[in-house]
Amino acid sequence: MDLVETLTQNLSGFSSETLIWINGIVSNATRAVGLYLVGILLVLELAKMFEKANSSNAGIVTLKMFQGLAFRISLGGLAVAMSSFVLHFILTIGIGLANLISRYAGAAFNVFALPSVEVPTDTLSIIGEMLSALLNPTEAVRRGILVLLLIVVGALVTLAAYVMVWVIVVLRFFQLYVMLAMMPIPMASFASEEHDHIGKNYIKRVLAYSFQPAVIMVVFGVYHFLSELTLDLTGLGNPLNVDMEVQFFQNLILAIVFIIVLWQTHKKSSELFGV
């Protein structure tokens, strides 16, 4: 899997047929309903304006009141009409951030890196280690098994991470298509100062999904550097040397944490916008 290509797809690139169908739903259904809701909110705002005038302004309706009402209704109508553009624009910003991160990432997205090995460099030390291994073959075999297990764990983590990324991507686009189809309806709330928090929260959720790929890339990069491992193969005949066991369990715990954090990337992205 090409992580960057997978995470930087737009709605058309992921499924153009779905996007065409969603655009038809917006044009023929939800946008019209959104405009109807703006009209309903206009009536409610008019009633509220006259009520306010009667209670605090001796029944006099001022031009300033009408200006505020006109601004709100214009904002609501514009938000409904431009809802699709707003979602695509936000998604483009998120993709741009992901591309900027990937440009300077280098090999940081490679979660399956073979451990580097530290061995003696002088001839006498090499001979000594070989003799130690021959005199205590059980210890040498045990360490060999641990090295093999580290490689297996790395491969399994890589497989699990890519499967999870694909699940996250599918779930994310599924949500974005649904949100695009229904977006004109909550955008109508901008026609009312009392209810505009509905539209603001909806946009925040769109922002959270749009910036999730960037969060995923950062999680991959952090895990890549934290999981870098150097195996010290000196002292093969010393059964009291448990450094390799410690490294094995450290990497195992780190792998579990990585998978958990990867699944929580939408939550982390939502926190960026106070959702």
Secondary structure, DSSP 8 states (H G I E B T S, - for coil): --HHHHHT--HHHH-HHHHHHHHHHIIIIIHHHHHHHHHHHHHHHHHHHHHHHHHHSTT---HHHHHHHHHHHHHHHHHHHTHHHHHHHHHHHHHHHHHHHHHTTTTTT------EEE---SHHHHHHHHHHHHH-HHHHHHHHHHHHHHHHHHHHHHHHHHHHHHHHHHHHHHHHHHHHHHTHHHHGGGG-TTTTHHHHHHHHHHHHHHHHHHHHHHHHHHHHHHT--EEE---TT-TT--HHHHHHHHHHHHHHHHHHHHHTHHHHHHHHTT-
